[in-house]
Amino acid sequence: NVPVYVGANVYGGCYASGYINGDVEINIADDLISPTINKEILNRTADYVYASAMAIYGGGYGTGTEIRGNTRLNFSDKARVLLAFGGGQMGQVGNHTIKGNTVVYFDKDLVLPGDDKDNLNVYRAYAGGYAGTITGNTTLKLLGGGVMRAFAGACNADINGYATAIVGAGTPGVPYVAQEVIGGNDFGRKIIGSNTWDI
């Protein structure tokens, strides 16, 4: 067995069940990963996204949770986490009567943490959720900072609307992408609407 970290997550929604009647916005402006953490295990944990460690979710944890509105994650200044999800881990954004949209926003002035390009602001970023449905649209705005991989869609969840990726904003808005930006989902499920790009 290969060791990975678990836990230490932040959720914008409820835990097992319940709902937020309105929008959720989370602002991240500092490094939330301890400098004493083992870098090898950290990178292994990021590759094994199912571990869900040191992650920020715009939505809730459980399948019985809902955000009855929109969610937005804002990364600025010296922000740093391992994983970022605009939606919930298993919770839904929106419902059958409310169109819930998600945005993950990397500010054009976001600073890479250190000289080493492995010190990224977010290892994996998803505009959607991990496994919770997004009833509206998802938007990835990667205007600055650095990521290993970024997805305009979700990890393994349906998006009932469309997915949008916006990459770069001109000087100084030149993001560092170590591997790739994907316009759709990571592991599966489907995007019902169309997919748009602005680069």
Helices and strands as residue ranges (DSSP letters): E 10-11, E 17-20, E 24-28, H 39-47, G 49-51, E 55-57, E 64-67, E 71-75, E 81-85, E 92-93, E 102-106, E 122-126, E 138-142, E 146-151, E 163-167, E 176-182, E 195-198
